[in-house]
Amino acid sequence: MASRNSASNWTPKQNKLFERALAVYDEETPDRWQNVARAVEGKSAEEVKRHYDLLLEDLRYIESGKVPFPNYDPATAGHNAAEGDHRKRNQKLK
């Protein structure tokens, strides 16, 4: 199996371009990976295909229950972390 470190070499912008390109070039598109690579700056057809394969692998793990859900604090559910931390600090001061 290839190293997952290659996934970290993608910038947020490249990931967004990748997502958009996948929406445009579906499985039936001829030369799909070449088209996706052209849409993503600085990535080859092989790199975008591998990135896609890793994404599918991650989805399979999630759907099979092998990835645990994050343990969220119910007191901060629906609030961002900064609001929750601020609220906890204020409670300690009272």
PDB file as gemmi writes it, atoms N, CA and C in Angstrom:
CRYST1    1.000    1.000    1.000  90.00  90.00  90.00 P 1                      
ATOM      1  N   MET A   1       0.848  -1.184   0.000  1.00  0.00           N  
ATOM      2  CA  MET A   1       0.000   0.000   0.000  1.00  0.00           C  
ATOM      3  C   MET A   1       0.890   1.241   0.000  1.00  0.00           C  
ATOM      4  N   ALA A   2       0.501   2.231  -0.739  1.00  0.00           N  
ATOM      5  CA  ALA A   2       1.266   3.473  -0.827  1.00  0.00           C  
ATOM      6  C   ALA A   2       1.124   4.260   0.462  1.00  0.00           C  
ATOM      7  N   SER A   3       2.082   5.100   0.708  1.00  0.00           N  
ATOM      8  CA  SER A   3       2.066   5.909   1.915  1.00  0.00           C  
ATOM      9  C   SER A   3       0.934   6.925   1.875  1.00  0.00           C  
ATOM     10  N   ARG A   4       0.281   7.087   3.008  1.00  0.00           N  
ATOM     11  CA  ARG A   4      -0.775   8.084   3.103  1.00  0.00           C  
ATOM     12  C   ARG A   4      -0.199   9.489   3.184  1.00  0.00           C  
ATOM     13  N   ASN A   5       1.119   9.609   3.388  1.00  0.00           N  
ATOM     14  CA  ASN A   5       1.736  10.927   3.430  1.00  0.00           C  
ATOM     15  C   ASN A   5       1.537  11.682   2.131  1.00  0.00           C  
ATOM     16  N   SER A   6       1.372  10.953   1.024  1.00  0.00           N  
ATOM     17  CA  SER A   6       1.159  11.624  -0.256  1.00  0.00           C  
ATOM     18  C   SER A   6      -0.128  12.437  -0.242  1.00  0.00           C  
ATOM     19  N   ALA A   7      -1.103  12.015   0.576  1.00  0.00           N  
ATOM     20  CA  ALA A   7      -2.356  12.758   0.668  1.00  0.00           C  
ATOM     21  C   ALA A   7      -2.137  14.116   1.322  1.00  0.00           C  
ATOM     22  N   SER A   8      -1.153  14.218   2.207  1.00  0.00           N  
ATOM     23  CA  SER A   8      -0.920  15.482   2.899  1.00  0.00           C  
ATOM     24  C   SER A   8      -0.213  16.503   2.014  1.00  0.00           C  
ATOM     25  N   ASN A   9       0.253  16.088   0.856  1.00  0.00           N  
ATOM     26  CA  ASN A   9       0.913  17.006  -0.062  1.00  0.00           C  
ATOM     27  C   ASN A   9      -0.073  17.789  -0.918  1.00  0.00           C  
ATOM     28  N   TRP A  10      -1.336  17.644  -0.637  1.00  0.00           N  
ATOM     29  CA  TRP A  10      -2.374  18.360  -1.367  1.00  0.00           C  
ATOM     30  C   TRP A  10      -2.762  19.596  -0.562  1.00  0.00           C  
ATOM     31  N   THR A  11      -2.790  20.733  -1.234  1.00  0.00           N  
ATOM     32  CA  THR A  11      -3.220  21.959  -0.563  1.00  0.00           C  
ATOM     33  C   THR A  11      -4.747  21.977  -0.478  1.00  0.00           C  
ATOM     34  N   PRO A  12      -5.292  22.793   0.413  1.00  0.00           N  
ATOM     35  CA  PRO A  12      -6.757  22.927   0.450  1.00  0.00           C  
ATOM     36  C   PRO A  12      -7.324  23.359  -0.904  1.00  0.00           C  
ATOM     37  N   LYS A  13      -6.608  24.238  -1.601  1.00  0.00           N  
ATOM     38  CA  LYS A  13      -7.072  24.689  -2.920  1.00  0.00           C  
ATOM     39  C   LYS A  13      -7.101  23.519  -3.904  1.00  0.00           C  
ATOM     40  N   GLN A  14      -6.055  22.692  -3.900  1.00  0.00           N  
ATOM     41  CA  GLN A  14      -6.027  21.533  -4.792  1.00  0.00           C  
ATOM     42  C   GLN A  14      -7.157  20.558  -4.462  1.00  0.00           C  
ATOM     43  N   ASN A  15      -7.422  20.359  -3.178  1.00  0.00           N  
ATOM     44  CA  ASN A  15      -8.523  19.476  -2.791  1.00  0.00           C  
ATOM     45  C   ASN A  15      -9.860  20.006  -3.289  1.00  0.00           C  
ATOM     46  N   LYS A  16     -10.064  21.302  -3.196  1.00  0.00           N  
ATOM     47  CA  LYS A  16     -11.311  21.898  -3.671  1.00  0.00           C  
ATOM     48  C   LYS A  16     -11.427  21.757  -5.191  1.00  0.00           C  
ATOM     49  N   LEU A  17     -10.338  22.012  -5.904  1.00  0.00           N  
ATOM     50  CA  LEU A  17     -10.340  21.838  -7.362  1.00  0.00           C  
ATOM     51  C   LEU A  17     -10.604  20.377  -7.730  1.00  0.00           C  
ATOM     52  N   PHE A  18     -10.033  19.462  -6.967  1.00  0.00           N  
ATOM     53  CA  PHE A  18     -10.241  18.028  -7.169  1.00  0.00           C  
ATOM     54  C   PHE A  18     -11.716  17.676  -6.998  1.00  0.00           C  
ATOM     55  N   GLU A  19     -12.325  18.152  -5.923  1.00  0.00           N  
ATOM     56  CA  GLU A  19     -13.748  17.882  -5.672  1.00  0.00           C  
ATOM     57  C   GLU A  19     -14.620  18.417  -6.803  1.00  0.00           C  
ATOM     58  N   ARG A  20     -14.330  19.626  -7.239  1.00  0.00           N  
ATOM     59  CA  ARG A  20     -15.120  20.221  -8.326  1.00  0.00           C  
ATOM     60  C   ARG A  20     -14.943  19.438  -9.627  1.00  0.00           C  
ATOM     61  N   ALA A  21     -13.710  19.030  -9.899  1.00  0.00           N  
ATOM     62  CA  ALA A  21     -13.444  18.275 -11.128  1.00  0.00           C  
ATOM     63  C   ALA A  21     -14.152  16.923 -11.106  1.00  0.00           C  
ATOM     64  N   LEU A  22     -14.215  16.278  -9.945  1.00  0.00           N  
ATOM     65  CA  LEU A  22     -14.934  15.005  -9.849  1.00  0.00           C  
ATOM     66  C   LEU A  22     -16.416  15.185 -10.150  1.00  0.00           C  
ATOM     67  N   ALA A  23     -16.956  16.329  -9.762  1.00  0.00           N  
ATOM     68  CA  ALA A  23     -18.368  16.601 -10.042  1.00  0.00           C  
ATOM     69  C   ALA A  23     -18.605  16.825 -11.536  1.00  0.00           C  
ATOM     70  N   VAL A  24     -17.621  17.362 -12.223  1.00  0.00           N  
ATOM     71  CA  VAL A  24     -17.745  17.638 -13.656  1.00  0.00           C  
ATOM     72  C   VAL A  24     -17.449  16.395 -14.489  1.00  0.00           C  
ATOM     73  N   TYR A  25     -16.381  15.688 -14.144  1.00  0.00           N  
ATOM     74  CA  TYR A  25     -15.932  14.528 -14.925  1.00  0.00           C  
ATOM     75  C   TYR A  25     -16.312  13.247 -14.192  1.00  0.00           C  
ATOM     76  N   ASP A  26     -17.474  12.697 -14.534  1.00  0.00           N  
ATOM     77  CA  ASP A  26     -17.943  11.489 -13.856  1.00  0.00           C  
ATOM     78  C   ASP A  26     -17.264  10.246 -14.418  1.00  0.00           C  
ATOM     79  N   GLU A  27     -17.669   9.095 -13.915  1.00  0.00           N  
ATOM     80  CA  GLU A  27     -17.042   7.822 -14.292  1.00  0.00           C  
ATOM     81  C   GLU A  27     -17.136   7.513 -15.785  1.00  0.00           C  
ATOM     82  N   GLU A  28     -18.118   8.085 -16.450  1.00  0.00           N  
ATOM     83  CA  GLU A  28     -18.324   7.817 -17.880  1.00  0.00           C  
ATOM     84  C   GLU A  28     -17.501   8.729 -18.785  1.00  0.00           C  
ATOM     85  N   THR A  29     -16.836   9.709 -18.221  1.00  0.00           N  
ATOM     86  CA  THR A  29     -16.064  10.668 -19.010  1.00  0.00           C  
ATOM     87  C   THR A  29     -14.810  10.014 -19.584  1.00  0.00           C  
ATOM     88  N   PRO A  30     -14.629  10.089 -20.902  1.00  0.00           N  
ATOM     89  CA  PRO A  30     -13.380   9.573 -21.481  1.00  0.00           C  
ATOM     90  C   PRO A  30     -12.188  10.369 -20.927  1.00  0.00           C  
ATOM     91  N   ASP A  31     -11.102   9.679 -20.677  1.00  0.00           N  
ATOM     92  CA  ASP A  31      -9.888  10.324 -20.145  1.00  0.00           C  
ATOM     93  C   ASP A  31     -10.176  11.111 -18.870  1.00  0.00           C  
ATOM     94  N   ARG A  32     -10.991  10.524 -18.010  1.00  0.00           N  
ATOM     95  CA  ARG A  32     -11.413  11.201 -16.780  1.00  0.00           C  
ATOM     96  C   ARG A  32     -10.233  11.730 -15.973  1.00  0.00           C  
ATOM     97  N   TRP A  33      -9.234  10.888 -15.723  1.00  0.00           N  
ATOM     98  CA  TRP A  33      -8.153  11.297 -14.818  1.00  0.00           C  
ATOM     99  C   TRP A  33      -7.254  12.352 -15.442  1.00  0.00           C  
ATOM    100  N   GLN A  34      -7.111  12.343 -16.747  1.00  0.00           N  
ATOM    101  CA  GLN A  34      -6.355  13.404 -17.411  1.00  0.00           C  
ATOM    102  C   GLN A  34      -7.100  14.735 -17.284  1.00  0.00           C  
ATOM    103  N   ASN A  35      -8.423  14.680 -17.438  1.00  0.00           N  
ATOM    104  CA  ASN A  35      -9.232  15.896 -17.295  1.00  0.00           C  
ATOM    105  C   ASN A  35      -9.196  16.422 -15.865  1.00  0.00           C  
ATOM    106  N   VAL A  36      -9.305  15.520 -14.897  1.00  0.00           N  
ATOM    107  CA  VAL A  36      -9.247  15.942 -13.491  1.00  0.00           C  
ATOM    108  C   VAL A  36      -7.875  16.544 -13.200  1.00  0.00           C  
ATOM    109  N   ALA A  37      -6.814  15.912 -13.692  1.00  0.00           N  
ATOM    110  CA  ALA A  37      -5.458  16.424 -13.459  1.00  0.00           C  
ATOM    111  C   ALA A  37      -5.281  17.816 -14.057  1.00  0.00           C  
ATOM    112  N   ARG A  38      -5.857  18.051 -15.224  1.00  0.00           N  
ATOM    113  CA  ARG A  38      -5.771  19.394 -15.830  1.00  0.00           C  
ATOM    114  C   ARG A  38      -6.482  20.436 -14.968  1.00  0.00           C  
ATOM    115  N   ALA A  39      -7.543  20.012 -14.294  1.00  0.00           N  
ATOM    116  CA  ALA A  39      -8.306  20.938 -13.450  1.00  0.00           C  
ATOM    117  C   ALA A  39      -7.614  21.216 -12.117  1.00  0.00           C  
ATOM    118  N   VAL A  40      -6.782  20.268 -11.681  1.00  0.00           N  
ATOM    119  CA  VAL A  40      -6.069  20.413 -10.401  1.00  0.00           C  
ATOM    120  C   VAL A  40      -4.646  20.859 -10.704  1.00  0.00           C  
ATOM    121  N   GLU A  41      -4.270  21.978 -10.167  1.00  0.00           N  
ATOM    122  CA  GLU A  41      -2.951  22.546 -10.451  1.00  0.00           C  
ATOM    123  C   GLU A  41      -1.836  21.698  -9.843  1.00  0.00           C  
ATOM    124  N   GLY A  42      -0.876  21.294 -10.683  1.00  0.00           N  
ATOM    125  CA  GLY A  42       0.321  20.636 -10.186  1.00  0.00           C  
ATOM    126  C   GLY A  42       0.205  19.158  -9.887  1.00  0.00           C  
ATOM    127  N   LYS A  43      -0.843  18.488 -10.362  1.00  0.00           N  
ATOM    128  CA  LYS A  43      -1.012  17.054 -10.120  1.00  0.00           C  
ATOM    129  C   LYS A  43      -1.142  16.308 -11.441  1.00  0.00           C  
ATOM    130  N   SER A  44      -0.564  15.112 -11.479  1.00  0.00           N  
ATOM    131  CA  SER A  44      -0.648  14.275 -12.676  1.00  0.00           C  
ATOM    132  C   SER A  44      -1.909  13.424 -12.624  1.00  0.00           C  
ATOM    133  N   ALA A  45      -2.211  12.778 -13.743  1.00  0.00           N  
ATOM    134  CA  ALA A  45      -3.363  11.875 -13.793  1.00  0.00           C  
ATOM    135  C   ALA A  45      -3.199  10.744 -12.784  1.00  0.00           C  
ATOM    136  N   GLU A  46      -1.981  10.240 -12.633  1.00  0.00           N  
ATOM    137  CA  GLU A  46      -1.727   9.169 -11.671  1.00  0.00           C  
ATOM    138  C   GLU A  46      -1.956   9.650 -10.240  1.00  0.00           C  
ATOM    139  N   GLU A  47      -1.543  10.884  -9.940  1.00  0.00           N  
ATOM    140  CA  GLU A  47      -1.718  11.429  -8.589  1.00  0.00           C  
ATOM    141  C   GLU A  47      -3.190  11.641  -8.253  1.00  0.00           C  
ATOM    142  N   VAL A  48      -3.971  12.154  -9.195  1.00  0.00           N  
ATOM    143  CA  VAL A  48      -5.391  12.376  -8.892  1.00  0.00           C  
ATOM    144  C   VAL A  48      -6.133  11.050  -8.776  1.00  0.00           C  
ATOM    145  N   LYS A  49      -5.736  10.060  -9.571  1.00  0.00           N  
ATOM    146  CA  LYS A  49      -6.363   8.734  -9.467  1.00  0.00           C  
ATOM    147  C   LYS A  49      -6.048   8.112  -8.108  1.00  0.00           C  
ATOM    148  N   ARG A  50      -4.807   8.222  -7.651  1.00  0.00           N  
ATOM    149  CA  ARG A  50      -4.415   7.685  -6.340  1.00  0.00           C  
ATOM    150  C   ARG A  50      -5.154   8.425  -5.230  1.00  0.00           C  
ATOM    151  N   HIS A  51      -5.289   9.717  -5.357  1.00  0.00           N  
ATOM    152  CA  HIS A  51      -6.012  10.512  -4.361  1.00  0.00           C  
ATOM    153  C   HIS A  51      -7.467  10.047  -4.285  1.00  0.00           C  
ATOM    154  N   TYR A  52      -8.054   9.771  -5.428  1.00  0.00           N  
ATOM    155  CA  TYR A  52      -9.424   9.264  -5.494  1.00  0.00           C  
ATOM    156  C   TYR A  52      -9.513   7.885  -4.837  1.00  0.00           C  
ATOM    157  N   ASP A  53      -8.564   7.016  -5.131  1.00  0.00           N  
ATOM    158  CA  ASP A  53      -8.556   5.679  -4.530  1.00  0.00           C  
ATOM    159  C   ASP A  53      -8.448   5.751  -3.008  1.00  0.00           C  
ATOM    160  N   LEU A  54      -7.612   6.664  -2.498  1.00  0.00           N  
ATOM    161  CA  LEU A  54      -7.492   6.848  -1.045  1.00  0.00           C  
ATOM    162  C   LEU A  54      -8.796   7.363  -0.450  1.00  0.00           C  
ATOM    163  N   LEU A  55      -9.466   8.245  -1.170  1.00  0.00           N  
ATOM    164  CA  LEU A  55     -10.754   8.761  -0.719  1.00  0.00           C  
ATOM    165  C   LEU A  55     -11.773   7.630  -0.611  1.00  0.00           C  
ATOM    166  N   LEU A  56     -11.823   6.772  -1.621  1.00  0.00           N  
ATOM    167  CA  LEU A  56     -12.741   5.627  -1.582  1.00  0.00           C  
ATOM    168  C   LEU A  56     -12.406   4.681  -0.435  1.00  0.00           C  
ATOM    169  N   GLU A  57     -11.118   4.472  -0.204  1.00  0.00           N  
ATOM    170  CA  GLU A  57     -10.688   3.611   0.903  1.00  0.00           C  
ATOM    171  C   GLU A  57     -11.147   4.196   2.243  1.00  0.00           C  
ATOM    172  N   ASP A  58     -10.976   5.495   2.410  1.00  0.00           N  
ATOM    173  CA  ASP A  58     -11.436   6.159   3.634  1.00  0.00           C  
ATOM    174  C   ASP A  58     -12.940   5.997   3.812  1.00  0.00           C  
ATOM    175  N   LEU A  59     -13.687   6.170   2.738  1.00  0.00           N  
ATOM    176  CA  LEU A  59     -15.144   6.016   2.814  1.00  0.00           C  
ATOM    177  C   LEU A  59     -15.542   4.601   3.213  1.00  0.00           C  
ATOM    178  N   ARG A  60     -14.837   3.611   2.678  1.00  0.00           N  
ATOM    179  CA  ARG A  60     -15.132   2.214   3.046  1.00  0.00           C  
ATOM    180  C   ARG A  60     -14.886   1.982   4.532  1.00  0.00           C  
ATOM    181  N   TYR A  61     -13.795   2.526   5.067  1.00  0.00           N  
ATOM    182  CA  TYR A  61     -13.515   2.392   6.497  1.00  0.00           C  
ATOM    183  C   TYR A  61     -14.596   3.058   7.335  1.00  0.00           C  
ATOM    184  N   ILE A  62     -15.002   4.240   6.946  1.00  0.00           N  
ATOM    185  CA  ILE A  62     -16.035   4.965   7.687  1.00  0.00           C  
ATOM    186  C   ILE A  62     -17.343   4.198   7.655  1.00  0.00           C  
ATOM    187  N   GLU A  63     -17.749   3.756   6.470  1.00  0.00           N  
ATOM    188  CA  GLU A  63     -19.021   3.048   6.326  1.00  0.00           C  
ATOM    189  C   GLU A  63     -19.019   1.690   7.017  1.00  0.00           C  
ATOM    190  N   SER A  64     -17.857   1.072   7.171  1.00  0.00           N  
ATOM    191  CA  SER A  64     -17.783  -0.235   7.830  1.00  0.00           C  
ATOM    192  C   SER A  64     -17.736  -0.108   9.350  1.00  0.00           C  
ATOM    193  N   GLY A  65     -17.669   1.120   9.857  1.00  0.00           N  
ATOM    194  CA  GLY A  65     -17.628   1.336  11.296  1.00  0.00           C  
ATOM    195  C   GLY A  65     -16.237   1.218  11.889  1.00  0.00           C  
ATOM    196  N   LYS A  66     -15.210   1.139  11.071  1.00  0.00           N  
ATOM    197  CA  LYS A  66     -13.836   1.004  11.557  1.00  0.00           C  
ATOM    198  C   LYS A  66     -13.233   2.329  12.010  1.00  0.00           C  
ATOM    199  N   VAL A  67     -13.894   3.423  11.695  1.00  0.00           N  
ATOM    200  CA  VAL A  67     -13.430   4.738  12.125  1.00  0.00           C  
ATOM    201  C   VAL A  67     -14.381   5.212  13.209  1.00  0.00           C  
ATOM    202  N   PRO A  68     -13.884   5.398  14.440  1.00  0.00           N  
ATOM    203  CA  PRO A  68     -14.783   5.818  15.521  1.00  0.00           C  
ATOM    204  C   PRO A  68     -15.247   7.257  15.326  1.00  0.00           C  
ATOM    205  N   PHE A  69     -16.459   7.513  15.778  1.00  0.00           N  
ATOM    206  CA  PHE A  69     -16.969   8.871  15.735  1.00  0.00           C  
ATOM    207  C   PHE A  69     -16.235   9.711  16.771  1.00  0.00           C  
ATOM    208  N   PRO A  70     -16.028  10.978  16.495  1.00  0.00           N  
ATOM    209  CA  PRO A  70     -15.383  11.851  17.482  1.00  0.00           C  
ATOM    210  C   PRO A  70     -16.230  11.927  18.746  1.00  0.00           C  
ATOM    211  N   ASN A  71     -15.582  12.071  19.878  1.00  0.00           N  
ATOM    212  CA  ASN A  71     -16.275  12.180  21.151  1.00  0.00           C  
ATOM    213  C   ASN A  71     -16.495  13.659  21.461  1.00  0.00           C  
ATOM    214  N   TYR A  72     -17.652  14.166  21.024  1.00  0.00           N  
ATOM    215  CA  TYR A  72     -17.956  15.573  21.226  1.00  0.00           C  
ATOM    216  C   TYR A  72     -18.513  15.801  22.621  1.00  0.00           C  
ATOM    217  N   ASP A  73     -18.179  16.934  23.202  1.00  0.00           N  
ATOM    218  CA  ASP A  73     -18.724  17.333  24.494  1.00  0.00           C  
ATOM    219  C   ASP A  73     -20.144  17.831  24.258  1.00  0.00           C  
ATOM    220  N   PRO A  74     -21.158  17.165  24.849  1.00  0.00           N  
ATOM    221  CA  PRO A  74     -22.546  17.579  24.606  1.00  0.00           C  
ATOM    222  C   PRO A  74     -22.824  19.021  25.030  1.00  0.00           C  
ATOM    223  N   ALA A  75     -22.053  19.533  25.975  1.00  0.00           N  
ATOM    224  CA  ALA A  75     -22.265  20.908  26.437  1.00  0.00           C  
ATOM    225  C   ALA A  75     -21.919  21.925  25.361  1.00  0.00           C  
ATOM    226  N   THR A  76     -21.044  21.551  24.441  1.00  0.00           N  
ATOM    227  CA  THR A  76     -20.646  22.501  23.400  1.00  0.00           C  
ATOM    228  C   THR A  76     -21.218  22.136  22.042  1.00  0.00           C  
ATOM    229  N   ALA A  77     -22.078  21.151  21.983  1.00  0.00           N  
ATOM    230  CA  ALA A  77     -22.674  20.755  20.706  1.00  0.00           C  
ATOM    231  C   ALA A  77     -23.404  21.940  20.097  1.00  0.00           C  
ATOM    232  N   GLY A  78     -23.153  22.188  18.843  1.00  0.00           N  
ATOM    233  CA  GLY A  78     -23.798  23.301  18.155  1.00  0.00           C  
ATOM    234  C   GLY A  78     -23.046  24.612  18.289  1.00  0.00           C  
ATOM    235  N   HIS A  79     -21.959  24.606  19.049  1.00  0.00           N  
ATOM    236  CA  HIS A  79     -21.145  25.811  19.218  1.00  0.00           C  
ATOM    237  C   HIS A  79     -19.747  25.510  18.721  1.00  0.00           C  
ATOM    238  N   ASN A  80     -19.064  26.534  18.295  1.00  0.00           N  
ATOM    239  CA  ASN A  80     -17.685  26.272  17.887  1.00  0.00           C  
ATOM    240  C   ASN A  80     -16.808  26.110  19.122  1.00  0.00           C  
ATOM    241  N   ALA A  81     -15.636  25.559  18.947  1.00  0.00           N  
ATOM    242  CA  ALA A  81     -14.758  25.231  20.066  1.00  0.00           C  
ATOM    243  C   ALA A  81     -14.386  26.468  20.874  1.00  0.00           C  
ATOM    244  N   ALA A  82     -14.157  27.584  20.215  1.00  0.00           N  
ATOM    245  CA  ALA A  82     -13.780  28.802  20.931  1.00  0.00           C  
ATOM    246  C   ALA A  82     -14.897  29.253  21.861  1.00  0.00           C  
ATOM    247  N   GLU A  83     -16.138  29.173  21.417  1.00  0.00           N  
ATOM    248  CA  GLU A  83     -17.261  29.544  22.277  1.00  0.00           C  
ATOM    249  C   GLU A  83     -17.346  28.615  23.475  1.00  0.00           C  
ATOM    250  N   GLY A  84     -17.151  27.322  23.247  1.00  0.00           N  
ATOM    251  CA  GLY A  84     -17.205  26.344  24.330  1.00  0.00           C  
ATOM    252  C   GLY A  84     -16.108  26.572  25.342  1.00  0.00           C  
ATOM    253  N   ASP A  85     -14.890  26.846  24.883  1.00  0.00           N  
ATOM    254  CA  ASP A  85     -13.778  27.118  25.790  1.00  0.00           C  
ATOM    255  C   ASP A  85     -14.030  28.382  26.591  1.00  0.00           C  
ATOM    256  N   HIS A  86     -14.543  29.414  25.931  1.00  0.00           N  
ATOM    257  CA  HIS A  86     -14.838  30.675  26.607  1.00  0.00           C  
ATOM    258  C   HIS A  86     -15.890  30.459  27.695  1.00  0.00           C  
ATOM    259  N   ARG A  87     -16.917  29.706  27.382  1.00  0.00           N  
ATOM    260  CA  ARG A  87     -17.986  29.422  28.332  1.00  0.00           C  
ATOM    261  C   ARG A  87     -17.447  28.652  29.540  1.00  0.00           C  
ATOM    262  N   LYS A  88     -16.579  27.673  29.317  1.00  0.00           N  
ATOM    263  CA  LYS A  88     -15.995  26.895  30.418  1.00  0.00           C  
ATOM    264  C   LYS A  88     -15.151  27.781  31.319  1.00  0.00           C  
ATOM    265  N   ARG A  89     -14.360  28.683  30.718  1.00  0.00           N  
ATOM    266  CA  ARG A  89     -13.536  29.588  31.519  1.00  0.00           C  
ATOM    267  C   ARG A  89     -14.404  30.503  32.369  1.00  0.00           C  
ATOM    268  N   ASN A  90     -15.490  30.997  31.799  1.00  0.00           N  
ATOM    269  CA  ASN A  90     -16.384  31.874  32.554  1.00  0.00           C  
ATOM    270  C   ASN A  90     -17.032  31.138  33.714  1.00  0.00           C  
ATOM    271  N   GLN A  91     -17.376  29.880  33.545  1.00  0.00           N  
ATOM    272  CA  GLN A  91     -17.980  29.102  34.621  1.00  0.00           C  
ATOM    273  C   GLN A  91     -16.997  28.913  35.767  1.00  0.00           C  
ATOM    274  N   LYS A  92     -15.728  28.742  35.469  1.00  0.00           N  
ATOM    275  CA  LYS A  92     -14.716  28.562  36.505  1.00  0.00           C  
ATOM    276  C   LYS A  92     -14.516  29.843  37.310  1.00  0.00           C  
ATOM    277  N   LEU A  93     -14.737  30.986  36.686  1.00  0.00           N  
ATOM    278  CA  LEU A  93     -14.544  32.264  37.361  1.00  0.00           C  
ATOM    279  C   LEU A  93     -15.663  32.578  38.346  1.00  0.00           C  
ATOM    280  N   LYS A  94     -16.826  31.986  38.164  1.00  0.00           N  
ATOM    281  CA  LYS A  94     -17.981  32.295  39.014  1.00  0.00           C  
ATOM    282  C   LYS A  94     -17.889  31.634  40.359  1.00  0.00           C  
TER     283      LYS A  94                                                      
END                                                                             
